[in-house]
Amino acid sequence: MIEESAIATVTDLAERQGVLDITVLICEDDAFQRETLRGLFESANAAEKRVRFFVTIVESPTAALALLHSEAPPRIDLVLLDIDFGPAESSGQEMLPALRAALPPMASIVMLSVHQGFSLVHDCMSSGADSYLMKPIRAEEVRSLWQHCFRRQGVVTRANNQRALASPRGALVSPL
């Protein structure tokens, strides 16, 4: 039910405002994958009339955290986070809690991996990921990534509303 209302809200917003701007942070160590994702987002921007993606790409979770903790961090709506960064870097899964803490509550994190397994997906989702996509990513998946942002927004808004109702005076409580 949350997903349907969140999507309806986005559709209504797109009709009122014309274009939705989604800022994306891609955290991927493989140069080929980075360029492939960049191309897919460029194609999505050309194909989509209601959504426009603005993409920033970093090569590691450490670089992503440095960007998010910088003096003037960019607004990020969506993070695409690879899981495997090789032995020289912590895995995306290990860095997920730190990235979640550094992002605003409304930002979505989508894990990317060539590995499929229930326990891996479950662990990522339990650690703060909003979704999990298998590589290679298809153009249709990129064009629909904006929906994750608004699903997350609906979940955060609903949680805040429940906290406000549960508080003694019904006052708003700080975000997640």
Secondary structure, DSSP 8 states (H G I E B T S, - for coil): -HHHHHHHHHHHHHHHHS-EEEEEEEE---HHHHHHHHHHHHHHHHH-SSEEEEEEEESSHHHHHHHHTSSS----SEEEEES---TTS--HHHHHHHHHHHS-TT-EEEEEES---HHHHHHHHHTT-SEEEESS--HHHHHTTHHHHHHHHHHHHHHHHHHHHHSTT-------
